[in-house]
């Protein structure tokens, strides 16, 4: 119940840490050519994925208004089959950093 009642508070004056949530703008270019992907999203930094690895570790240490270039291979099992298994090079702009606050 506490998780459902959680709120997200903006983080000021420090870089992204594991456990934070980064609001980002993405521009992805597929390796080998193809249509670019654009999206705005919120990413859980350092969250454990199904395969036991950590998600988005390359954003740890970034500050808001920073752009980083990352390479991700999209999971083959995602619902949009034409994207699954492809490698993308992303320009990631960090729009904001938030932390989850659980109620007492």
Secondary structure, DSSP 4 states (H G I P E B T S, - for coil): -TTTT-EEEE--SS---TT-EEEEEEEEEETTS---EEEEEEEETT-B-TTSPBTTGGGTT--TT-EEEEEEEPPTTSSSTTTTT-EEEEEEEEEEEEEEE---
